[in-house]
């Protein structure tokens, strides 16, 4: 029962933090347009600063921590990938190009035969 109450409080706090983060971001966007006559550099710097604050607030939530964890796990998985060598990549690419050319010629021949068959059946053409 205590764990459920702590989870509910945590969920409510996370929701509140996400609402605050969205509000900070919206204030930044509103301020960017409200101060349209100010220097573009200052407006962009202010918007970027508030966006960083909003992301920082969002990352303190359970969802934010899960996103960061997912990013770390994805990076670890990418490091485990055995990437093909240049020679393997070139050979595979050439095989694909040859297969596409052969299939293109085959489909062109089928199209020509079907065209001749339709011309013979309908009596049209030279």
GIVENRA-V412275 format. One record per run of one state. SS is the DSSP state (@ for helix, = for strand, . for the rest). FROM is the first residue (numbers start at 1). TO is the last residue. If there is no record, write none. Layout:
BEGIN
ss:SS from:FROM to:TO
ss:SS from:FROM to:TO
END
This chain:
BEGIN
ss:. from:1 to:1
ss:@ from:2 to:34
ss:. from:35 to:39
ss:@ from:40 to:59
ss:. from:60 to:61
ss:@ from:62 to:80
ss:. from:81 to:85
ss:@ from:86 to:122
ss:. from:123 to:126
END
